Amino acid sequence: MPGLLRGVARTAVVAGTATAVSNRVSRRQAGRWARQEPAPAERYAPPPAEPPPSAPPATDMSSRIEQLKELGQLKEQGILTEEEFAAQKSRILGS
């Protein structure tokens, strides 16, 4: 009987230690994840809109025409909206 009792006691100590270690690891991981997770409002917020690509200031008419062609291609591809196209066009033309 003493051997059986010793085996049961050893099993209880090992199981208790394993449970304590597992709980401690879980709490540490939860704390780390809580610090890394963004706030709920940030998690579901849409990403900030990128400003449309800005063209360097045009010095002559040929470079302005090239910029307008590139701008038209971006609009045709659906990258720029009508409003963005109009804003960039007026900026290129200086009006």
Disulfide bonds with the S-S distance in Angstrom:
none
